[in-house]
């Protein structure tokens, strides 16, 4: 991702970053979200909406312990 430094996400706590790129199978999105406690969630998805849905499931799972 262009916003990475030495391969590490520079996403701020409580923020998100994403980058779209093309593969032989079509468009993909690399997505980073850093929770307020500074824990990083990262994934790839077919769209930004799909990546955010994955993030929301991750956040919900963390809240439900």
PQR file with spaces between the fields and no chain letter, atoms N, CA, C, O and H, PARSE charges and radii, in Angstrom:
ATOM       1  N    UNK     1       0.857   -1.168    0.000 -0.4000 1.5000
ATOM       2  CA   UNK     1       0.000    0.000    0.000 -0.0000 2.0000
ATOM       3  C    UNK     1       0.903    1.231    0.000  0.5500 1.7000
ATOM       4  O    UNK     1       1.951    1.232    0.645 -0.5500 1.4000
ATOM       5  N    UNK     2       0.513    2.247   -0.699 -0.4000 1.5000
ATOM       6  CA   UNK     2       1.317    3.450   -0.816 -0.0000 2.0000
ATOM       7  C    UNK     2       1.538    4.145    0.523  0.5500 1.7000
ATOM       8  O    UNK     2       2.551    4.819    0.708 -0.5500 1.4000
ATOM       9  H    UNK     2      -0.339    2.246   -1.222  0.4000 1.0000
ATOM      10  N    UNK     3       0.611    3.990    1.451 -0.4000 1.5000
ATOM      11  CA   UNK     3       0.711    4.670    2.738 -0.0000 2.0000
ATOM      12  C    UNK     3       1.512    3.887    3.765  0.5500 1.7000
ATOM      13  O    UNK     3       1.671    4.340    4.898 -0.5500 1.4000
ATOM      14  H    UNK     3      -0.212    3.443    1.300  0.4000 1.0000
ATOM      15  N    UNK     4       2.025    2.709    3.384 -0.4000 1.5000
ATOM      16  CA   UNK     4       2.828    1.911    4.304 -0.0000 2.0000
ATOM      17  C    UNK     4       4.249    2.464    4.372  0.5500 1.7000
ATOM      18  O    UNK     4       4.743    3.055    3.412 -0.5500 1.4000
ATOM      19  H    UNK     4       1.896    2.341    2.463  0.4000 1.0000
ATOM      20  N    UNK     5       4.887    2.266    5.501 -0.4000 1.5000
ATOM      21  CA   UNK     5       6.288    2.599    5.671 -0.0000 2.0000
ATOM      22  C    UNK     5       7.006    1.312    6.039  0.5500 1.7000
ATOM      23  O    UNK     5       6.723    0.716    7.079 -0.5500 1.4000
ATOM      24  H    UNK     5       4.485    1.786    6.281  0.4000 1.0000
ATOM      25  N    UNK     6       7.920    0.887    5.206 -0.4000 1.5000
ATOM      26  CA   UNK     6       8.650   -0.369    5.422 -0.0000 2.0000
ATOM      27  C    UNK     6       7.703   -1.549    5.591  0.5500 1.7000
ATOM      28  O    UNK     6       7.978   -2.456    6.376 -0.5500 1.4000
ATOM      29  H    UNK     6       8.150    1.371    4.362  0.4000 1.0000
ATOM      30  N    UNK     7       6.595   -1.546    4.866 -0.4000 1.5000
ATOM      31  CA   UNK     7       5.628   -2.640    4.925 -0.0000 2.0000
ATOM      32  C    UNK     7       4.665   -2.577    6.086  0.5500 1.7000
ATOM      33  O    UNK     7       3.852   -3.486    6.252 -0.5500 1.4000
ATOM      34  H    UNK     7       6.371   -0.809    4.228  0.4000 1.0000
ATOM      35  N    UNK     8       4.727   -1.532    6.897 -0.4000 1.5000
ATOM      36  CA   UNK     8       3.826   -1.385    8.042 -0.0000 2.0000
ATOM      37  C    UNK     8       2.807   -0.289    7.777  0.5500 1.7000
ATOM      38  O    UNK     8       3.149    0.780    7.272 -0.5500 1.4000
ATOM      39  H    UNK     8       5.387   -0.793    6.762  0.4000 1.0000
ATOM      40  N    UNK     9       1.574   -0.553    8.115 -0.4000 1.5000
ATOM      41  CA   UNK     9       0.505    0.411    7.901 -0.0000 2.0000
ATOM      42  C    UNK     9       0.715    1.658    8.753  0.5500 1.7000
ATOM      43  O    UNK     9       1.116    1.579    9.914 -0.5500 1.4000
ATOM      44  H    UNK     9       1.295   -1.422    8.525  0.4000 1.0000
ATOM      45  N    UNK    10       0.435    2.803    8.150 -0.4000 1.5000
ATOM      46  CA   UNK    10       0.496    4.080    8.866 -0.0000 2.0000
ATOM      47  C    UNK    10      -0.893    4.565    9.237  0.5500 1.7000
ATOM      48  O    UNK    10      -1.082    5.736    9.563 -0.5500 1.4000
ATOM      49  H    UNK    10       0.110    2.867    7.207  0.4000 1.0000
ATOM      50  N    UNK    11      -1.857    3.671    9.188 -0.4000 1.5000
ATOM      51  CA   UNK    11      -3.238    4.006    9.501 -0.0000 2.0000
ATOM      52  C    UNK    11      -3.345    4.500   10.948  0.5500 1.7000
ATOM      53  O    UNK    11      -2.882    3.820   11.863 -0.5500 1.4000
ATOM      54  H    UNK    11      -1.703    2.719    8.923  0.4000 1.0000
ATOM      55  N    UNK    12      -3.949    5.673   11.165 -0.4000 1.5000
ATOM      56  CA   UNK    12      -4.059    6.194   12.532 -0.0000 2.0000
ATOM      57  C    UNK    12      -5.134    5.456   13.332  0.5500 1.7000
ATOM      58  O    UNK    12      -6.051    4.876   12.752 -0.5500 1.4000
ATOM      59  H    UNK    12      -4.325    6.226   10.421  0.4000 1.0000
ATOM      60  N    UNK    13      -5.025    5.476   14.641 -0.4000 1.5000
ATOM      61  CA   UNK    13      -6.020    4.842   15.513 -0.0000 2.0000
ATOM      62  C    UNK    13      -7.401    5.422   15.225  0.5500 1.7000
ATOM      63  O    UNK    13      -7.577    6.640   15.180 -0.5500 1.4000
ATOM      64  H    UNK    13      -4.279    5.947   15.112  0.4000 1.0000
ATOM      65  N    UNK    14      -8.380    4.534   15.031 -0.4000 1.5000
ATOM      66  CA   UNK    14      -9.735    4.952   14.718 -0.0000 2.0000
ATOM      67  C    UNK    14      -9.937    5.289   13.253  0.5500 1.7000
ATOM      68  O    UNK    14     -11.015    5.745   12.873 -0.5500 1.4000
ATOM      69  H    UNK    14      -8.237    3.545   15.068  0.4000 1.0000
ATOM      70  N    UNK    15      -8.925    5.075   12.418 -0.4000 1.5000
ATOM      71  CA   UNK    15      -9.010    5.457   11.004 -0.0000 2.0000
ATOM      72  C    UNK    15      -8.917    4.271   10.070  0.5500 1.7000
ATOM      73  O    UNK    15      -8.666    3.142   10.490 -0.5500 1.4000
ATOM      74  H    UNK    15      -8.049    4.705   12.726  0.4000 1.0000
ATOM      75  N    UNK    16      -9.126    4.552    8.788 -0.4000 1.5000
ATOM      76  CA   UNK    16      -9.034    3.523    7.763 -0.0000 2.0000
ATOM      77  C    UNK    16      -8.233    4.052    6.583  0.5500 1.7000
ATOM      78  O    UNK    16      -8.174    5.258    6.344 -0.5500 1.4000
ATOM      79  H    UNK    16      -9.330    5.470    8.447  0.4000 1.0000
ATOM      80  N    UNK    17      -7.619    3.130    5.853 -0.4000 1.5000
ATOM      81  CA   UNK    17      -6.920    3.429    4.609 -0.0000 2.0000
ATOM      82  C    UNK    17      -7.239    2.302    3.644  0.5500 1.7000
ATOM      83  O    UNK    17      -7.422    1.155    4.054 -0.5500 1.4000
ATOM      84  H    UNK    17      -7.667    2.151    6.048  0.4000 1.0000
ATOM      85  N    UNK    18      -7.306    2.626    2.375 -0.4000 1.5000
ATOM      86  CA   UNK    18      -7.517    1.576    1.391 -0.0000 2.0000
ATOM      87  C    UNK    18      -6.890    1.989    0.072  0.5500 1.7000
ATOM      88  O    UNK    18      -6.672    3.168   -0.204 -0.5500 1.4000
ATOM      89  H    UNK    18      -7.158    3.557    2.042  0.4000 1.0000
ATOM      90  N    UNK    19      -6.611    0.977   -0.728 -0.4000 1.5000
ATOM      91  CA   UNK    19      -6.021    1.198   -2.039 -0.0000 2.0000
ATOM      92  C    UNK    19      -6.608    0.174   -2.995  0.5500 1.7000
ATOM      93  O    UNK    19      -6.666   -1.016   -2.683 -0.5500 1.4000
ATOM      94  H    UNK    19      -6.788    0.019   -0.504  0.4000 1.0000
ATOM      95  N    UNK    20      -7.038    0.633   -4.149 -0.4000 1.5000
ATOM      96  CA   UNK    20      -7.567   -0.267   -5.169 -0.0000 2.0000
ATOM      97  C    UNK    20      -6.447   -0.662   -6.121  0.5500 1.7000
ATOM      98  O    UNK    20      -5.563    0.140   -6.421 -0.5500 1.4000
ATOM      99  H    UNK    20      -6.991    1.599   -4.402  0.4000 1.0000
ATOM     100  N    UNK    21      -6.491   -1.899   -6.591 -0.4000 1.5000
ATOM     101  CA   UNK    21      -5.508   -2.366   -7.563 -0.0000 2.0000
ATOM     102  C    UNK    21      -6.169   -3.431   -8.439  0.5500 1.7000
ATOM     103  O    UNK    21      -7.213   -3.981   -8.089 -0.5500 1.4000
ATOM     104  H    UNK    21      -7.209   -2.551   -6.348  0.4000 1.0000
ATOM     105  N    UNK    22      -5.556   -3.705   -9.559 -0.4000 1.5000
ATOM     106  CA   UNK    22      -6.087   -4.692  -10.498 -0.0000 2.0000
ATOM     107  C    UNK    22      -5.268   -5.970  -10.449  0.5500 1.7000
ATOM     108  O    UNK    22      -4.047   -5.943  -10.299 -0.5500 1.4000
ATOM     109  H    UNK    22      -4.708   -3.259   -9.843  0.4000 1.0000
ATOM     110  N    UNK    23      -5.965   -7.083  -10.578 -0.4000 1.5000
ATOM     111  CA   UNK    23      -5.337   -8.398  -10.673 -0.0000 2.0000
ATOM     112  C    UNK    23      -5.880   -9.056  -11.931  0.5500 1.7000
ATOM     113  O    UNK    23      -6.820   -8.541  -12.536 -0.5500 1.4000
ATOM     114  H    UNK    23      -6.957   -7.104  -10.699  0.4000 1.0000
ATOM     115  N    UNK    24      -5.314  -10.174  -12.333 -0.4000 1.5000
ATOM     116  CA   UNK    24      -5.872  -10.882  -13.499 -0.0000 2.0000
ATOM     117  C    UNK    24      -7.340  -11.273  -13.303  0.5500 1.7000
ATOM     118  O    UNK    24      -8.064  -11.473  -14.279 -0.5500 1.4000
ATOM     119  H    UNK    24      -4.550  -10.593  -11.842  0.4000 1.0000
ATOM     120  N    UNK    25      -7.778  -11.382  -12.046 -0.4000 1.5000
ATOM     121  CA   UNK    25      -9.169  -11.750  -11.747 -0.0000 2.0000
ATOM     122  C    UNK    25     -10.074  -10.549  -11.545  0.5500 1.7000
ATOM     123  O    UNK    25     -11.263  -10.713  -11.276 -0.5500 1.4000
ATOM     124  H    UNK    25      -7.190  -11.220  -11.253  0.4000 1.0000
ATOM     125  N    UNK    26      -9.529   -9.334  -11.670 -0.4000 1.5000
ATOM     126  CA   UNK    26     -10.352   -8.141  -11.527 -0.0000 2.0000
ATOM     127  C    UNK    26      -9.867   -7.215  -10.429  0.5500 1.7000
ATOM     128  O    UNK    26      -8.809   -7.424   -9.835 -0.5500 1.4000
ATOM     129  H    UNK    26      -8.562   -9.201  -11.888  0.4000 1.0000
ATOM     130  N    UNK    27     -10.658   -6.191  -10.173 -0.4000 1.5000
ATOM     131  CA   UNK    27     -10.319   -5.178   -9.182 -0.0000 2.0000
ATOM     132  C    UNK    27     -10.359   -5.749   -7.771  0.5500 1.7000
ATOM     133  O    UNK    27     -11.233   -6.550   -7.441 -0.5500 1.4000
ATOM     134  H    UNK    27     -11.518   -6.021  -10.656  0.4000 1.0000
ATOM     135  N    UNK    28      -9.406   -5.333   -6.942 -0.4000 1.5000
ATOM     136  CA   UNK    28      -9.363   -5.705   -5.536 -0.0000 2.0000
ATOM     137  C    UNK    28      -9.075   -4.459   -4.710  0.5500 1.7000
ATOM     138  O    UNK    28      -8.598   -3.453   -5.234 -0.5500 1.4000
ATOM     139  H    UNK    28      -8.696   -4.682   -7.211  0.4000 1.0000
ATOM     140  N    UNK    29      -9.366   -4.535   -3.428 -0.4000 1.5000
ATOM     141  CA   UNK    29      -9.111   -3.448   -2.500 -0.0000 2.0000
ATOM     142  C    UNK    29      -8.284   -3.992   -1.341  0.5500 1.7000
ATOM     143  O    UNK    29      -8.663   -4.977   -0.708 -0.5500 1.4000
ATOM     144  H    UNK    29      -9.753   -5.353   -3.002  0.4000 1.0000
ATOM     145  N    UNK    30      -7.157   -3.350   -1.068 -0.4000 1.5000
ATOM     146  CA   UNK    30      -6.384   -3.630    0.143 -0.0000 2.0000
ATOM     147  C    UNK    30      -6.890   -2.646    1.181  0.5500 1.7000
ATOM     148  O    UNK    30      -6.885   -1.439    0.942 -0.5500 1.4000
ATOM     149  H    UNK    30      -6.849   -2.549   -1.583  0.4000 1.0000
ATOM     150  N    UNK    31      -7.331   -3.146    2.339 -0.4000 1.5000
ATOM     151  CA   UNK    31      -8.001   -2.311    3.332 -0.0000 2.0000
ATOM     152  C    UNK    31      -7.338   -2.463    4.691  0.5500 1.7000
ATOM     153  O    UNK    31      -7.070   -3.580    5.136 -0.5500 1.4000
ATOM     154  H    UNK    31      -7.336   -4.127    2.533  0.4000 1.0000
ATOM     155  N    UNK    32      -7.074   -1.346    5.347 -0.4000 1.5000
ATOM     156  CA   UNK    32      -6.548   -1.328    6.715 -0.0000 2.0000
ATOM     157  C    UNK    32      -7.475   -0.490    7.585  0.5500 1.7000
ATOM     158  O    UNK    32      -7.943    0.572    7.177 -0.5500 1.4000
ATOM     159  H    UNK    32      -7.291   -0.439    4.986  0.4000 1.0000
ATOM     160  N    UNK    33      -7.729   -0.988    8.789 -0.4000 1.5000
ATOM     161  CA   UNK    33      -8.478   -0.239    9.800 -0.0000 2.0000
ATOM     162  C    UNK    33      -7.755   -0.421   11.123  0.5500 1.7000
ATOM     163  O    UNK    33      -7.463   -1.549   11.519 -0.5500 1.4000
ATOM     164  H    UNK    33      -7.348   -1.851    9.121  0.4000 1.0000
ATOM     165  N    UNK    34      -7.468    0.656   11.798 -0.4000 1.5000
ATOM     166  CA   UNK    34      -6.830    0.567   13.108 -0.0000 2.0000
ATOM     167  C    UNK    34      -7.848    0.987   14.152  0.5500 1.7000
ATOM     168  O    UNK    34      -8.333    2.118   14.148 -0.5500 1.4000
ATOM     169  H    UNK    34      -7.705    1.572   11.476  0.4000 1.0000
ATOM     170  N    UNK    35      -8.168    0.054   15.051 -0.4000 1.5000
ATOM     171  CA   UNK    35      -9.142    0.302   16.116 -0.0000 2.0000
ATOM     172  C    UNK    35      -8.608    1.368   17.070  0.5500 1.7000
ATOM     173  O    UNK    35      -7.404    1.625   17.109 -0.5500 1.4000
ATOM     174  H    UNK    35      -7.774   -0.865   15.054  0.4000 1.0000
ATOM     175  N    UNK    36      -9.506    1.989   17.839 -0.4000 1.5000
ATOM     176  CA   UNK    36      -9.060    2.994   18.808 -0.0000 2.0000
ATOM     177  C    UNK    36      -8.014    2.477   19.801  0.5500 1.7000
ATOM     178  O    UNK    36      -7.223    3.260   20.327 -0.5500 1.4000
ATOM     179  H    UNK    36     -10.483    1.781   17.807  0.4000 1.0000
ATOM     180  N    UNK    37      -8.006    1.145   20.063 -0.4000 1.5000
ATOM     181  CA   UNK    37      -6.992    0.584   20.968 -0.0000 2.0000
ATOM     182  C    UNK    37      -5.686    0.257   20.241  0.5500 1.7000
ATOM     183  O    UNK    37      -4.787   -0.361   20.811 -0.5500 1.4000
ATOM     184  H    UNK    37      -8.648    0.510   19.636  0.4000 1.0000
ATOM     185  N    UNK    38      -5.592    0.680   18.976 -0.4000 1.5000
ATOM     186  CA   UNK    38      -4.399    0.565   18.139 -0.0000 2.0000
ATOM     187  C    UNK    38      -4.206   -0.823   17.526  0.5500 1.7000
ATOM     188  O    UNK    38      -3.139   -1.092   16.974 -0.5500 1.4000
ATOM     189  H    UNK    38      -6.322    1.182   18.513  0.4000 1.0000
ATOM     190  N    UNK    39      -5.201   -1.713   17.603 -0.4000 1.5000
ATOM     191  CA   UNK    39      -5.129   -3.023   16.968 -0.0000 2.0000
ATOM     192  C    UNK    39      -5.461   -2.870   15.483  0.5500 1.7000
ATOM     193  O    UNK    39      -6.435   -2.208   15.124 -0.5500 1.4000
ATOM     194  H    UNK    39      -6.068   -1.494   18.051  0.4000 1.0000
ATOM     195  N    UNK    40      -4.649   -3.482   14.629 -0.4000 1.5000
ATOM     196  CA   UNK    40      -4.815   -3.334   13.182 -0.0000 2.0000
ATOM     197  C    UNK    40      -5.626   -4.481   12.599  0.5500 1.7000
ATOM     198  O    UNK    40      -5.357   -5.649   12.878 -0.5500 1.4000
ATOM     199  H    UNK    40      -3.858   -4.020   14.921  0.4000 1.0000
ATOM     200  N    UNK    41      -6.621   -4.139   11.787 -0.4000 1.5000
ATOM     201  CA   UNK    41      -7.362   -5.100   10.970 -0.0000 2.0000
ATOM     202  C    UNK    41      -6.986   -4.812    9.530  0.5500 1.7000
ATOM     203  O    UNK    41      -7.003   -3.658    9.100 -0.5500 1.4000
ATOM     204  H    UNK    41      -6.839   -3.190   11.560  0.4000 1.0000
ATOM     205  N    UNK    42      -6.650   -5.842    8.786 -0.4000 1.5000
ATOM     206  CA   UNK    42      -6.317   -5.667    7.376 -0.0000 2.0000
ATOM     207  C    UNK    42      -6.917   -6.810    6.576  0.5500 1.7000
ATOM     208  O    UNK    42      -6.983   -7.943    7.052 -0.5500 1.4000
ATOM     209  H    UNK    42      -6.636   -6.779    9.134  0.4000 1.0000
ATOM     210  N    UNK    43      -7.355   -6.509    5.356 -0.4000 1.5000
ATOM     211  CA   UNK    43      -7.911   -7.540    4.493 -0.0000 2.0000
ATOM     212  C    UNK    43      -7.849   -7.093    3.046  0.5500 1.7000
ATOM     213  O    UNK    43      -7.545   -5.937    2.749 -0.5500 1.4000
ATOM     214  H    UNK    43      -7.301   -5.588    4.969  0.4000 1.0000
ATOM     215  N    UNK    44      -8.140   -8.020    2.154 -0.4000 1.5000
ATOM     216  CA   UNK    44      -8.374   -7.689    0.753 -0.0000 2.0000
ATOM     217  C    UNK    44      -9.799   -8.102    0.439  0.5500 1.7000
ATOM     218  O    UNK    44     -10.321   -9.054    1.020 -0.5500 1.4000
ATOM     219  H    UNK    44      -8.387   -8.959    2.396  0.4000 1.0000
ATOM     220  N    UNK    45     -10.425   -7.384   -0.479 -0.4000 1.5000
ATOM     221  CA   UNK    45     -11.808   -7.660   -0.850 -0.0000 2.0000
ATOM     222  C    UNK    45     -12.044   -7.203   -2.287  0.5500 1.7000
ATOM     223  O    UNK    45     -11.202   -6.530   -2.882 -0.5500 1.4000
ATOM     224  H    UNK    45     -10.001   -6.611   -0.950  0.4000 1.0000
ATOM     225  N    UNK    46     -13.184   -7.570   -2.827 -0.4000 1.5000
ATOM     226  CA   UNK    46     -13.533   -7.178   -4.192 -0.0000 2.0000
ATOM     227  C    UNK    46     -13.997   -5.735   -4.288  0.5500 1.7000
ATOM     228  O    UNK    46     -13.976   -5.143   -5.368 -0.5500 1.4000
ATOM     229  H    UNK    46     -13.868   -8.116   -2.343  0.4000 1.0000
ATOM     230  N    UNK    47     -14.418   -5.162   -3.154 -0.4000 1.5000
ATOM     231  CA   UNK    47     -14.888   -3.775   -3.151 -0.0000 2.0000
ATOM     232  C    UNK    47     -14.666   -3.172   -1.769  0.5500 1.7000
ATOM     233  O    UNK    47     -14.444   -3.887   -0.791 -0.5500 1.4000
ATOM     234  H    UNK    47     -14.435   -5.643   -2.278  0.4000 1.0000
ATOM     235  N    UNK    48     -14.728   -1.865   -1.708 -0.4000 1.5000
ATOM     236  CA   UNK    48     -14.589   -1.176   -0.424 -0.0000 2.0000
ATOM     237  C    UNK    48     -15.741   -1.551    0.500  0.5500 1.7000
ATOM     238  O    UNK    48     -15.541   -1.707    1.705 -0.5500 1.4000
ATOM     239  H    UNK    48     -14.908   -1.285   -2.503  0.4000 1.0000
ATOM     240  N    UNK    49     -16.937   -1.696   -0.046 -0.4000 1.5000
ATOM     241  CA   UNK    49     -18.099   -2.068    0.762 -0.0000 2.0000
ATOM     242  C    UNK    49     -17.904   -3.455    1.391  0.5500 1.7000
ATOM     243  O    UNK    49     -18.246   -3.666    2.554 -0.5500 1.4000
ATOM     244  H    UNK    49     -17.099   -1.570   -1.025  0.4000 1.0000
ATOM     245  N    UNK    50     -17.355   -4.394    0.616 -0.4000 1.5000
ATOM     246  CA   UNK    50     -17.098   -5.737    1.137 -0.0000 2.0000
ATOM     247  C    UNK    50     -16.025   -5.687    2.228  0.5500 1.7000
ATOM     248  O    UNK    50     -16.142   -6.383    3.237 -0.5500 1.4000
ATOM     249  H    UNK    50     -17.077   -4.222   -0.329  0.4000 1.0000
ATOM     250  N    UNK    51     -15.001   -4.888    2.042 -0.4000 1.5000
ATOM     251  CA   UNK    51     -13.943   -4.752    3.048 -0.0000 2.0000
ATOM     252  C    UNK    51     -14.505   -4.165    4.341  0.5500 1.7000
ATOM     253  O    UNK    51     -14.168   -4.624    5.432 -0.5500 1.4000
ATOM     254  H    UNK    51     -14.906   -4.323    1.222  0.4000 1.0000
ATOM     255  N    UNK    52     -15.349   -3.164    4.220 -0.4000 1.5000
ATOM     256  CA   UNK    52     -15.942   -2.559    5.413 -0.0000 2.0000
ATOM     257  C    UNK    52     -16.876   -3.539    6.121  0.5500 1.7000
ATOM     258  O    UNK    52     -16.972   -3.523    7.349 -0.5500 1.4000
ATOM     259  H    UNK    52     -15.623   -2.791    3.333  0.4000 1.0000
ATOM     260  N    UNK    53     -17.562   -4.388    5.364 -0.4000 1.5000
ATOM     261  CA   UNK    53     -18.419   -5.406    5.974 -0.0000 2.0000
ATOM     262  C    UNK    53     -17.569   -6.404    6.765  0.5500 1.7000
ATOM     263  O    UNK    53     -17.950   -6.816    7.860 -0.5500 1.4000
ATOM     264  H    UNK    53     -17.485   -4.401    4.367  0.4000 1.0000
ATOM     265  N    UNK    54     -16.420   -6.789    6.208 -0.4000 1.5000
ATOM     266  CA   UNK    54     -15.501   -7.671    6.929 -0.0000 2.0000
ATOM     267  C    UNK    54     -15.012   -6.989    8.207  0.5500 1.7000
ATOM     268  O    UNK    54     -14.940   -7.618    9.263 -0.5500 1.4000
ATOM     269  H    UNK    54     -16.110   -6.454    5.318  0.4000 1.0000
ATOM     270  N    UNK    55     -14.677   -5.700    8.108 -0.4000 1.5000
ATOM     271  CA   UNK    55     -14.247   -4.945    9.289 -0.0000 2.0000
ATOM     272  C    UNK    55     -15.334   -4.928   10.348  0.5500 1.7000
ATOM     273  O    UNK    55     -15.059   -5.147   11.528 -0.5500 1.4000
ATOM     274  H    UNK    55     -14.736   -5.188    7.251  0.4000 1.0000
ATOM     275  N    UNK    56     -16.577   -4.667    9.931 -0.4000 1.5000
ATOM     276  CA   UNK    56     -17.681   -4.602   10.881 -0.0000 2.0000
ATOM     277  C    UNK    56     -17.865   -5.926   11.622  0.5500 1.7000
ATOM     278  O    UNK    56     -18.141   -5.929   12.821 -0.5500 1.4000
ATOM     279  H    UNK    56     -16.800   -4.490    8.973  0.4000 1.0000
ATOM     280  N    UNK    57     -17.714   -7.050   10.917 -0.4000 1.5000
ATOM     281  CA   UNK    57     -17.807   -8.366   11.563 -0.0000 2.0000
ATOM     282  C    UNK    57     -16.671   -8.543   12.564  0.5500 1.7000
ATOM     283  O    UNK    57     -16.872   -9.087   13.650 -0.5500 1.4000
ATOM     284  H    UNK    57     -17.489   -7.048    9.942  0.4000 1.0000
ATOM     285  N    UNK    58     -15.477   -8.082   12.196 -0.4000 1.5000
ATOM     286  CA   UNK    58     -14.319   -8.168   13.084 -0.0000 2.0000
ATOM     287  C    UNK    58     -14.541   -7.350   14.347  0.5500 1.7000
ATOM     288  O    UNK    58     -14.268   -7.818   15.452 -0.5500 1.4000
ATOM     289  H    UNK    58     -15.314   -7.640   11.314  0.4000 1.0000
ATOM     290  N    UNK    59     -15.040   -6.122   14.181 -0.4000 1.5000
ATOM     291  CA   UNK    59     -15.312   -5.251   15.329 -0.0000 2.0000
ATOM     292  C    UNK    59     -16.373   -5.891   16.234  0.5500 1.7000
ATOM     293  O    UNK    59     -16.226   -5.905   17.456 -0.5500 1.4000
ATOM     294  H    UNK    59     -15.261   -5.742   13.283  0.4000 1.0000
ATOM     295  N    UNK    60     -17.428   -6.413   15.631 -0.4000 1.5000
ATOM     296  CA   UNK    60     -18.494   -7.038   16.416 -0.0000 2.0000
ATOM     297  C    UNK    60     -17.979   -8.256   17.185  0.5500 1.7000
ATOM     298  O    UNK    60     -18.327   -8.450   18.350 -0.5500 1.4000
ATOM     299  H    UNK    60     -17.547   -6.401   14.638  0.4000 1.0000
ATOM     300  N    UNK    61     -17.160   -9.064   16.541 -0.4000 1.5000
ATOM     301  CA   UNK    61     -16.598  -10.244   17.210 -0.0000 2.0000
ATOM     302  C    UNK    61     -15.713   -9.843   18.391  0.5500 1.7000
ATOM     303  O    UNK    61     -15.714  -10.511   19.426 -0.5500 1.4000
ATOM     304  H    UNK    61     -16.878   -8.907   15.595  0.4000 1.0000
ATOM     305  N    UNK    62     -14.975   -8.776   18.240 -0.4000 1.5000
ATOM     306  CA   UNK    62     -14.117   -8.297   19.340 -0.0000 2.0000
ATOM     307  C    UNK    62     -14.960   -7.785   20.498  0.5500 1.7000
ATOM     308  O    UNK    62     -14.608   -7.990   21.660 -0.5500 1.4000
ATOM     309  H    UNK    62     -14.974   -8.234   17.400  0.4000 1.0000
ATOM     310  N    UNK    63     -16.063   -7.124   20.192 -0.4000 1.5000
ATOM     311  CA   UNK    63     -16.923   -6.583   21.238 -0.0000 2.0000
ATOM     312  C    UNK    63     -17.658   -7.681   22.004  0.5500 1.7000
ATOM     313  O    UNK    63     -17.951   -7.543   23.192 -0.5500 1.4000
ATOM     314  H    UNK    63     -16.349   -6.958   19.249  0.4000 1.0000
ATOM     315  N    UNK    64     -17.944   -8.762   21.305 -0.4000 1.5000
ATOM     316  CA   UNK    64     -18.681   -9.878   21.922 -0.0000 2.0000
ATOM     317  C    UNK    64     -17.761  -10.887   22.578  0.5500 1.7000
ATOM     318  O    UNK    64     -18.216  -11.898   23.114 -0.5500 1.4000
ATOM     319  H    UNK    64     -17.706   -8.874   20.340  0.4000 1.0000
ATOM     320  N    UNK    65     -16.474  -10.616   22.536 -0.4000 1.5000
ATOM     321  CA   UNK    65     -15.484  -11.398   23.230 -0.0000 2.0000
ATOM     322  C    UNK    65     -15.264  -12.760   22.726  0.5500 1.7000
ATOM     323  O    UNK    65     -14.435  -13.492   23.265 -0.5500 1.4000
ATOM     324  H    UNK    65     -16.104   -9.795   22.101  0.4000 1.0000
